[in-house]
Amino acid sequence: MNTRPTSYAQPDALVEPDWLEKHLNDDGIRIVESNEDLLLYDTGHIPGAVHIDWRADLQDPVIRDYISPDKFSRLCSRHGITPDTTCIFYGDKANWWACYALWAFRLFGHDKVKILNGGRDKWKAERRPMTRDLPKYPQTNYPVPKKRFDNEIRAFADEALAQSKGGRPLIDVRSPGEYKGEITHMPEYPQEGVLRGGHIPGAKSMPWKTATNEDATFKSAAELAKIYLEQCALKPGEDTIVYCRIGERSSHTWFVLTYLLGLDNVRNYDGSWTEWGNKVGAPIERSG
C-alpha cells in the first residue's frame, strides 16, 4: 500500500453536498441525521432526513450495550429502511456522531452506508435547503440481523489489554489533556464520573479532529496517510484498536482508517475511557 495515496480507498463512502442536493428525492437512499445536540434536528434538517438519536435509538436503556438485533430491525423498519437502502449519515461536530451512528449500523451488518462530507455544518454554511417538516416513509419489514459484528469491528476491555501487552497498535483519539491525565473529560464538557485519568499503556495520541479540515470535511488521502500511516506507524495487516471516552470520537477515526485509508482490521473499543478509567486494576500511563 502506498503510504501517500492520491485518492481515498473507498471514495464512494463520502457524498459531497452538491451531489446530495441534486439527489434528495432519489429512491433507495435514506438521509440520516445524528447529532451530539439532540435538539438540532427539530430546528431544521436536510429535506427528507430522518433523525436517529445515538442514545435513545441505538443504546440499550438498562445495560451498557447496544440495542438487540430485533430492536435494530424495528428502528430501520420505522424509518422505511431496507437492507438495500443506502443510508447517508450526517450531523454536527464534523460528523463525529454521524460516524458513531454509521459504525452502529455496520455493527448490525448494514453495509450500504456513506457520510456526507462536511456534515451539517458545511451544509448549513453553504445555505443549502433545510426544513422543519418531518418526513413520512412507508414502514418496511427489515429482517432481524442474524448477529452483531462485535468480533469484527468492536473491541472489549480484555482485548484492549491484550493489545497493550502485546505492543500492538492502540490509538487514543481524545484531547491531549485527557491522554496525559490532566483532565478526565473533554475540555468544556462536564465530568462524567471517571475515577482515573491517563491512557492505556502503549497507546499513541492522535486526536480525532486531526483528520478534518476547518470546514468539517475530511483531509485528503495523502494528508490522512501522513497522519496515521507515518506518524502513528499503522500498517495494513496489523490489528488496530481505537478508543476515546465512550466510542463516539473513535468511531470517526474508525471510519477514516477503514473507509478512507482502506485498513480492514480496525476495531472500535466503545467501552473506552469511561470503562477503563473506572476498571479496578486496569493499567494506566500518564506520560505525555
N, C-alpha and C positions, 0 to 999 in steps of 0.2 A: 504493500500500500504506500503510495506517495505521501510523504509527510507534509507536503504542501499541495493538496489537491486544488484544482481550479474550479471545481463545482461540488455541490453537496452530493453525498452518497445517494440520497433519495430526494431529489429536488421536488418531486411531486408531493412530498409530505408538507410543503408550505403552499399556501394560497395567498396571492397578492390582492390587496384591496380593489384594484382596478378590475381584476377578473371576477371577484365575488360580486361587486356591484352590478356587473352585467349578467350574472347568473343567479340572482336571488330567488328566482321562481323556478329554477330547474328541478325536474323530478329526480329523485334518487339521492338528494342531499338533505341534510338537516344541519342547520346552523345552531350551535350550542354555545351559550354564554355561561361562563363560570367565573365568579369574581371572589376576591377576598371580601370586599364590601358587598354584603348580601342585598343591600338596598339599591344598588346601582341599576340593576336591570329594570326596575319599575320606573326609574327616571327617564328611561329611553334606551332602546336597544336596536340592533340591526333588524330591519323588517324580516319577519319570519323566524327569528331566532327564538328558541326555547331556553328556559332557564334551568340549569341544574345546580342545586345547592350542594357544595362539596361536603358539607357536614350532614345535613338532613337527608339528602338523597343517596349519598354514597357510603356513609358510615353507619355501622350498627349502633343503635341508640343506647345499648347497655354495655356490651363487650367492646373493648378497644380492638376493633377489626372492621373490615369492610362488610358490606351487605352480602347476603347469600345470593347464589345464582338465581334463585327464584325471585327475589326482590329486584335483582338487576333486570330480569325478564319483564317484570311488571313496569319498571321505570321506563324501559325502552318502548314497551307497548303503549304506554300512556302518551308518549311523545311522537307516536307514529313512526318509530324506527324499526327497521328490519335488519337482519344480518347483512343484507346487500346495500343498506343505506350508508353513504359516505358522510360521516359526521365531521363537520368543520368547527373546531373549537376556537374560542377567543375569549378574552377577558381583560381585566385591569392588571396593573403591575407588570407590564411587559409579558403578559401571558403566563405568568407564574402559576396561577390557579387553573388556567385553561390546560396547561400541560399536566397538572395533577389530575384533572378530570379525564384527559386523554389516557394517561397511564392507567387509571382505574378501569376505563373501557377495555384497554388491552389486557388487563388482569382477567377479564371475563372472556377473552378471545375475540373481541370485536376488533378486527384489524383494518377496517376501512376508515381510517382516521387521518385528519390533517389539522394544521394550525394556521390561523390567519396571521400572516406576518405583520407585526406591529400591533396586533390586538386592538382592543377597544380604544386605547389612547391615540393611535395613529388614525384609526377610522374617524374618530370624533374630531381630531385636529385638522383633518382634511375636509371637514364639513360634509361628510357623506351622509346619506339618508339614515335617519333614526326615527323610531316611533315608540309610542307607549301602548299601542294596540297589542293585545295578546293573541298569538296565532292559535288556530284550531286545526288539528290534523285528525283524520280518522284513526281510531285505535287499531293497532296491529296486534299480531299474535307472535311476539318474539319468543323463539324457543328457549327453554331454560338451558343455559350453558351446562355442559356435562362436567365442567371443572373450572376452578380458578387457577390461573397460571402462576401460582405462588412460587413454584420451584424454578420457573424460567426467568421471571423479571423482578422478583421480590426477594429480599434478604431479611433474615431474622437475626436476633442478637447473637445466638451461638455461631451463626455463620460469619457475622462481622468480627467476632472474637477470633475465630479460626483464620479469617483473612488477615487480621492484625498479627497474630502469632506466626503466620506463615510468610509475612513480609510481602503480601500481595497487595495490589492497588486498592487504596481506600481514598476517596475524595470527599473532604469536608467542604460543603458549599456555603456554609454560614458566613457571617461577617467576621473580619479578623479579630474583633474583640471577643466574640463568642468562642472562636477557635483557641485563642490564647487563655481563655478562662477569666478574662477581666469582667465579663458580664455573662449571665446565664440565659439571656433572651435577646431578641433582635433589638437594635437601637430604636428608641422611640416606641417600643411595644411594651405592654405590661409583663411583669414577672409571672411565669406560669407554674411555679412550684418546683422547678428543678433544683435539687439539693447541691449538686456539684457542677463546677464549670471546667472547661478544658476540651480536649478532643480524644478520640480513640487513638491509642499509640500507633504511630506509623502513618497516620492519615496525613495527606497533603492538603493544604488550604488553597482553595480556588473558589471564591465567592461566585454564586450562580450568575449574578448580573454581569460578570466579566464577559459573558457570551453575547451581550446585547449592545446595540448602538443607542445613542441618545433618543432616537425616535421610537424605541421599543422593538425595532426589528432585530433579527439575528445578524451577527457579524458574518463576514464572508467565510467560505470554506477554508481558505488559506489562513485567515486570522484565527479561526477556531482550531485548526490543526496546530498552529504555533502554540496556542494556549494549552491544549490538552495532550497532544502527541509529543510536543517538545518540552514545554515547561513541566507538565505533570508526568511525562515519560510513559504515557499509556501506550500499549501495543495491541494490535489485533491478535486475537487468540488468548489473551490473558483475561481471566475473570476479574471484573472490576465492580466494586460496590461504592455507591454514592449515598450520602446521608446529609441531613440538616437538623431540623428541630422536630418535625412530625412527618417528614417525607414530601412536603409540598415544594420547597425550593429545589430539592434534589430531583424531583420529577422533571423540572425544567432542564437540569443538566443531563438527566437520563435521556430526554428527548434529543438534546444536542448530540450526545455521544452515539445514540442508537440510529437516529434518522439522518442527521446531517453529516456525521463523520463515519457512519457505517460500522461501528463496533457492535457485534451481535452477541456480546456476552456481558452486558451491563445489567446489574440489578440494583433496585432502589431499596434501601433499608428504611422503611417508613416508620419503624419504632423510633429511630433516630435519637436525638439527644434527650427528649423528654422521657425516653425509656432508659437510655444508657446512663444519663446523669443521675438517675434515681435508683439504679440497679446495685444491690449490695454486692460488693466485691469486684465490680467492673473496673478494669484498669483504666487510668486516665493520665494523659500527659498535659502539661501546661506550658511547654516550650513554644516559643513564637516562631 
